[in-house]
């Protein structure tokens, strides 16, 4: 069997490995980065009377050493995986024109990577911020278009000035941010909001707070975590800092240039070929009637983990900028494993509905509670309950040792250098 390249050219795009045995054989022979694949036979108890035999394949299947991903991915969002993960599965399990779906879209890594590879894309997330981050990057303007539009925005024309936000911003900077908010709101209300506006709104959203001069704010938490006003007061006091004035236009221009740095003609043509048919939903992935049954060839996703990330608290400032009440966004934080399991059964049943017969789900899970809970085992049980067939567990380990306890991957501190993906398949029955 011929070794598949991680980034094949159009001329050598491989035939999808539609049969699970082909994919398993490919993983066994994989040695792209110098290590052989280690395979472990594992047994997962489904209930008191049944168990599933699910092999685990361990290797360095993707790495930071390989070619960098598209610059369009570089927006900040909590708990997102690297683009190399979805690419690994999209490249091997789908062909051009087939449909790739992410039911927990987040910042849109799967959706963007699929679009860049000329696959039809579907994404869903209950958080309305997700669509705001993803849609503009599927139809990016040129740098010149973005800069020309910014010059037309009056950054002194604002209707509000929330004093409590002065813990983050210089007064003149806050005025500019409020003016941007007013501009986007007015453009949307008047039916004039276009892809250039959407791009500028997305970039501004991404620059609201951070820990460098490349953001609108004074030093604070990383840009995917908006601390409370009171917490920022404490940070300012501890660091003896006062919010400096920031050049909003320059910051947006710099980030736009960075995001578009690898967005060449070929990239734009690939996005153009699929962007109009893309479907981005703000909905609960348990119920997605707008996605046709038997229409998805591959789903690649990473669900919210057990009580790890408080998305509502992280995004309160971004919600304010978009005019959304963060308290109304129905994001649930599941603290009990049985509740998480029940949620995943429903989501996986819905995935089974939308998958074509023989379609795959690559379900990435992380290590929680210092590895005491192995969510991959819970996913296998949930998938079996939902009528999907567990095929294998793929563990991408960037600190590879043959002698590691690879099912637990305890050679890596708290799993920080690993990805665990449960590969599931719809039998179409």
N, C-alpha and C positions, 0 to 999 in steps of 0.2 A: 504493500500500500504506500502510495507516494506521500511524503511529508507535506502538510499544508503550511503555506506561509502565513504569518500573522497578518500581513498587510499585502495581499496579492494585488497585482495590477488588474485592470479590466480584462486584459488578454488572458490572464491566468486565474480568473475567478473560479473557484472549485465548484463542483456539483454538490448541492447540500447533502449532508450525511443523514438522510431521512430514516435510516434504520438504526435503532439503538445499538445493535451489535457492531455496526460500522463505527459509530462514535466511540464506543468502548475500545475498539481496536486502535483507533486513532490516538486515544488518550494513553493507551499502553505503550505505543511507539513514540510518543511525544518526547523529544529531547532538545527542543529549540535552544535552551539556555544551559545545556551541558549536563543536566541531571536526568537520570532515568525515572520513570514513574513507578511509584510504589503503590501496590493495590492491596487493600485489606478487605477481607470478607467480614461483613458486620451483620448483626441480627438485631432488629428493632421489634420490640413487643408491640403489637397492635391492640390486643386486649388479652383477656385471660386464656383465650383459646387459639390465638393466631399470632404469627410473627412474620415479618418481612425480611428477606435476605437482600440487603442492599450493599453492593460493593462501594468502597471509598477509594478514590484515585487521588494521590497526593504528588504534587510536583510544583515547580515554579512555572505555571502556564502563561503568565504574563508578568512583566517586570517594568520598573521605572527605567531600565537600561534600554528598552526598545524605543522606537520612534515616538516622539511626542505626539499627543493627541491634538485635535484641532483647538485653536485658540478660542473658538466660540464656546467652549465648555467652561471657561474661566469666570464663572459667577459663583458667589458664595451662598451656600445653603447647608443647613445642618444634615449630618448623617448621609452623605452622598458617596457612592462608590466611584472608582476611577473609570474613565471611558473604556479602558482596555478590557474590563470585565464584560460588559455587554457585547463589545466587538468580537470577543472570542466566540461567543455563542451565535451571534448574528451571522458572522462570517461562515460558520460551519454548518448551521442548521437551517439557513434560509437562502433564497436566491433573490436577485433584483426583482422588484415589483411585488414581492410578497409582503405580508403585513406583520409588523412587530408592535407589541403592545406592552405598556407599563401601567399596571393598575394603581401603583403608588408612585406617581411621576416625579415628585420632588422638584429638583432644579431641571429635570428633563434629560439626564445623561443618556438613558436608553433611547429616548425619542430622538435626540439630536444625533446620536451615533448611527441610528438606523437611517435617518434621513440623509446623512452624509454618505451612507452606503447605498443610497437609492432604493430603500425599502419604504413601503407605505407605513405611515406611523399613526398610532393611536396612543393617547395618554390620558390618564385620569388621576385626579387628586382632589380630596375633599377641601384642601386649603386653596382659596382663590388666588393666593400669591403665586402658586405654581404655574398657572397658565400665563400670568403676567411675565414670569421669568422665561418661559419656553417659547411662546408664540413669536416674539420679535426676532429671536435668533433663527427661526425657520425662514424668515424673509428679511434679512438684514439690509439696511440701507448702505450706501457708500459713506465713507468718512466725510466727503465733501457735502453730501446731502444732510448729514447729521449736524455738521458745523454751521451750515447755512441756516438751518432751522433754529438752532440755538441763538443765533444772532438776532432773530426776530422776536424772541421772548423777552418781555420786560420783567426783569428780576426785582423790580421795586414795586410792582403792582400786586399787592397781596391784600386779602380780606381778613386774615387772622394772624395772630402773633401770640402763640401759647408760651407765656413766660416760663413755665416749668421746664421747657426744653432748653433754656439758656444754660443749664448744667452741661449740655452737650455742645452747644453752638454759640459762636460769636453773634451778637445781635444782627449784624449785617448779613451774616451767613444764614441765620434763621429766616430773615426777611426774604432772602432769595429762595430758600427751600419752600416757604409758604407761597411765594409767587409761582414757582414751578407747579406746586400742587393745584393752585387756582387755574393755571393755564391748562393742565391736562383735564381737569374737571370740566372746564368751559368747552374745550374742544370736543370732548365726548358728548356733552349735553347738546351741542350744536350740530352733531353728526359729522364733524370734520376730523376726528381722531383717526390718523392713518398709521402706516407701518413705521414712519419716521418718528412720530410722536410716541408710539409704543416702544420703540428702541430707546429713546431718550428717557422715558419713564422707567424702563427696566434698568438702565445704567444708573440713574439717580437713586433708585431704590437700593441698588447694590452698593452705593457710595454713602449711604446715610450715616453709618457709624462704623468705626474700625480703630485700628491701633497704629496708624501711620498717617503722614501728611497727605496720603492719597485718598483720604476720606473727608467728608464735610465736617466731621466732629473732632473734638479734642480726643486725646488718647482714651480709649475705652476697651471693652471686650472685642474679640474678633468679630468681623462683620456679620457672621451668622448667628450672633447672640446679642440681642439688645437688652442691656441691663435696665433695671428700674431707675427712675429718677433719683430715689433715695440712695441706691447703690452707687450711682454715678457721682453723687455728692461726696460719698466716702472716698471714691477713687480720686476725685479732684483734690480732696483734702490730704490724702496720703501722699499724693504725688506733687502737692503744692502747685497745681496747674490751673490755668484759666483758659477757656476755649479761645483759640486764635481765629482770626478771620481767614476764611478759605476762599479761593477763587473757584466758584462753582463751575463756570464755563470751562476753565482749564482742566479741572478734575474730570469732568464728563468727557472732554475731548481726549484726554490722555487714556482713559479707560476704554473709550470707543476705539481708539487706534490700536490698543492692545488686543481687544477682542477680535478685531478684524484683521489682525496681522497675518494670519494664514488663510484668510477668506479670499482666495483667488478666483479666477474665472471658472475653473473646473468645479470648485466648491459651490459657487453660486449656481451653476448649471445643475448640479446634483440636487441642491435644495429646491430649486425652481421646479424640478421634475416631480417632486412629491409634496411640496408645501401646500398646494391648493387642495389636495385630497386628504391632508392631515386632519385628524379629529382629536381635539383636546377638550376634555370634559372636567368641569368642576362638580364632582359628585362623589358619593360613597361607592367604592369599588364593589360593594356587595350587590349593587343593583345598577346595571348599566344598559338599559333597554335601547339606547341609541347605537350600541355596538351590535351589529348583526350576528346572529348565531352562525357558527362554523365559518368565521371570516378571518380569524387570526392564526398565523402559522407558528409564531413564537412569542411568548411573553417572557420578558426579563425584568425582574423587579427585586426590591428589597423593602419589606414591610416595616412599619414602625415597630421597634422592639419593646420589650417590657420596661416600662417606666424609666427609660433611659434619657429621652429628650422631651422637654416641655415645649412643644412647638408654639403654643399660644404665647407663652412668656417671651420666647425668643423673637417673636415677630410682631409684638405690639406696636413698635414704632413704624414698621413697614406698613402695617394695617392702617395706622393713622394717616400716613402719607397718601394712601389710596382711598381714604374716606371709608374704611371698613371698620366696624366695631369688632375687635378681636374676640370679644366675649361671645359673639354670635356664630363664630366659626366652629362647627361641631366636631372638633378634633378630640378624640378620646385617648386617654393615657391608661393603658391596661396594666394593672399592677399584679394581677393573679394569672398564673400560667393557664389555668382552666378557662379563663375569660379570653385570653389571647388565642388559645386553641379553638374555642367556639367561633371566634371572629374569623380565623383563618379557614375553617371548614366552609363557612358561607362564601368567603371570597373565592376559594378554590372551586367551589361548585359553579360559581358564575364564570370563572375562567374556563371550566370544562364546557360550559355552554357556548362560549365564543370561539373556542379552539376548533380548527379543522381536525378531522380524523387523522391521528398520527402527529398532531401538533405538540410542541414541547413548551414546558414552563421551566425556566431557570430561576429558582427561588433562593436568593441570597439571604443568609441569616448571619448574625454576628454573635459574638460571645457575650453573654450577659451574666451579671453577678459573679464575676471572676471565674467564669467557666463552670460554675456549679450547675447551670442549666444549659443543656445542649439543644438549642432550638431546632436543629436539623432533625432530631428524632421526633420532636413534636410536629414538625412539618410533614414528615413521612406518615405519621398517624393521621393527621388531618387530611392529607391528600388521599389516603386510602379510604377514609370516611366519605370524601367528596367524589369518589369514583375515578380518580386519576391514578395512574400507575407509577410508583416510584422506580426510577431507573438506576440512579447512582447518586453518590455524593462526590462532588469535586472540591478538593481543598487546595487552594492556591497558597503555597507557603513560600515566603521570600527569605526565610532562614531555614533552608532545607537540610535535614539530616536523616539518614536512613534509619537510625535507631530511635527516632522520636516516637512517642505514643501518638501516632498520626490521627487517630480518631479524636483524641482530646487535644492534639497539637499543643502539648504543654512545653514544647521547646521555644515557644514564643510567649513573651510576657502578656498575659491577658488577651491573647489572640490579636494583638494590634497589627501584626504583620501577616495575617491570614485572611482569606475569604473562604467561606463555606457556602457552597451552592448545591441545593438539592435539585436534581434534574427529574422532572416529572413528564409524563406523556399521556395524551388523551387517546383512548382506544376507539373513540367515536361510537361506543355502544350505548 
